[in-house]
Amino acid sequence: MILAIGNIKGGVGKTTLAVNIAIARALQGRDVLLVDGDQQQTAMTFTEIRTDKKGNAGYTAVSLCGAALRTQVRQMQPKYDEVIIDVGGRDTGSLRAALTVAHSLLIPVQPRSFDIWAVEQMADVLKEAREINDLKAFAVINGADAQGHDNEDAIKAAQETEGMTMLKIMIGRRKAFPNGATLGLSVLEHIPRDPKAVQELTDLIDIIYDQKVEE
Amino acid sequence: MSITKKPKRPASDIEQSTNDSVRTEETKIDEIKAEAFIAGASESSLKAPTAKIQKAERLPVLIRFDPVLLRKVEEAAQRRGISRSAWIQYVLSVALEKGEG
């Protein structure tokens, strides 16, 4: 399966989710290709840190951009169990190329008004992409607040956007994610273990990979 | 902080599936559509210069390899799913970034 993790809005935690999902799937014994389609190449930097620390990232990472992302991913896909593409931050050729090849798109959304507005713009691009590739799309609140109504309000607002499934599960704003990332680790590996972060990530992966249906 | 909904915009919904396994006329049209869709990105300024620089700066180099080493290179490139040339360039870039040379 090819999973794209993207949003036309930056700073929503795409790369954090992409590397965490890639590691989680690799730990489950899957042969994973992580494609960094973001010009900042944060996923590649993370992978370098991880490789230095552990000797082996546990997955293969490549950096691709623009139309080449479409052609290269299609060529490489049969050689891997799974492909995870980290793209976006803006409406780029890389993001669009990913949408033409992905089976599913995961859109991380922060519980803020600007992010909710961007979801609608993302839905427009997605609609255009579906003329070429009929991909599934999920949106998930990432960096959910520990308290207050903004999480629920954001879910309600985003649920009204057509063409994507707004997940009820959320990824909380938990220090385990950035702390692990600094060390080249996923929240599944980071010590001290944050059980809530682990559970949220596991639930998200189960839903995306059709191992669990959200009620 | 509260969440404010963005005003709605009307739009149509068109769906169409593709078949990548057979190179039919339909898939050729889909390829053209895909290229047009990718080129339609609002931030497309990065693509053209990148392609131009790559084409202009890439030079062919003849390197003689020991056959055993070359086979290992080919196997490593195959495992990554990239071309031999791309693999060599990737490994060299990593080595240079780490301070080699």
Boltz contact constraints between the chains, C-beta under 6 A:
constraints:
  - contact:
      token1: [A, 60]
      token2: [B, 80]
      max_distance: 6.0
  - contact:
      token1: [A, 66]
      token2: [B, 47]
      max_distance: 6.0
  - contact:
      token1: [A, 67]
      token2: [B, 38]
      max_distance: 6.0
  - contact:
      token1: [A, 76]
      token2: [B, 81]
      max_distance: 6.0
  - contact:
      token1: [A, 79]
      token2: [B, 81]
      max_distance: 6.0
  - contact:
      token1: [A, 90]
      token2: [B, 43]
      max_distance: 6.0
  - contact:
      token1: [A, 91]
      token2: [B, 41]
      max_distance: 6.0
  - contact:
      token1: [A, 91]
      token2: [B, 42]
      max_distance: 6.0
  - contact:
      token1: [A, 91]
      token2: [B, 43]
      max_distance: 6.0
  - contact:
      token1: [A, 92]
      token2: [B, 41]
      max_distance: 6.0
  - contact:
      token1: [A, 92]
      token2: [B, 43]
      max_distance: 6.0
  - contact:
      token1: [A, 93]
      token2: [B, 38]
      max_distance: 6.0
  - contact:
      token1: [A, 93]
      token2: [B, 41]
      max_distance: 6.0
  - contact:
      token1: [A, 93]
      token2: [B, 44]
      max_distance: 6.0
  - contact:
      token1: [A, 93]
      token2: [B, 47]
      max_distance: 6.0
  - contact:
      token1: [A, 96]
      token2: [B, 37]
      max_distance: 6.0
  - contact:
      token1: [A, 96]
      token2: [B, 38]
      max_distance: 6.0
  - contact:
      token1: [A, 96]
      token2: [B, 41]
      max_distance: 6.0
  - contact:
      token1: [A, 97]
      token2: [B, 38]
      max_distance: 6.0
  - contact:
      token1: [A, 100]
      token2: [B, 34]
      max_distance: 6.0
  - contact:
      token1: [A, 113]
      token2: [B, 3]
      max_distance: 6.0
  - contact:
      token1: [A, 113]
      token2: [B, 4]
      max_distance: 6.0
  - contact:
      token1: [A, 116]
      token2: [B, 3]
      max_distance: 6.0
  - contact:
      token1: [A, 117]
      token2: [B, 6]
      max_distance: 6.0
  - contact:
      token1: [A, 120]
      token2: [B, 6]
      max_distance: 6.0
  - contact:
      token1: [A, 130]
      token2: [B, 15]
      max_distance: 6.0
  - contact:
      token1: [A, 131]
      token2: [B, 14]
      max_distance: 6.0
  - contact:
      token1: [A, 131]
      token2: [B, 16]
      max_distance: 6.0
  - contact:
      token1: [A, 132]
      token2: [B, 30]
      max_distance: 6.0
  - contact:
      token1: [A, 132]
      token2: [B, 33]
      max_distance: 6.0
  - contact:
      token1: [A, 132]
      token2: [B, 34]
      max_distance: 6.0
  - contact:
      token1: [A, 132]
      token2: [B, 37]
      max_distance: 6.0
  - contact:
      token1: [A, 134]
      token2: [B, 15]
      max_distance: 6.0
  - contact:
      token1: [A, 134]
      token2: [B, 17]
      max_distance: 6.0
  - contact:
      token1: [A, 150]
      token2: [B, 3]
      max_distance: 6.0
  - contact:
      token1: [A, 153]
      token2: [B, 3]
      max_distance: 6.0
  - contact:
      token1: [A, 154]
      token2: [B, 3]
      max_distance: 6.0
  - contact:
      token1: [A, 157]
      token2: [B, 3]
      max_distance: 6.0
  - contact:
      token1: [A, 157]
      token2: [B, 5]
      max_distance: 6.0
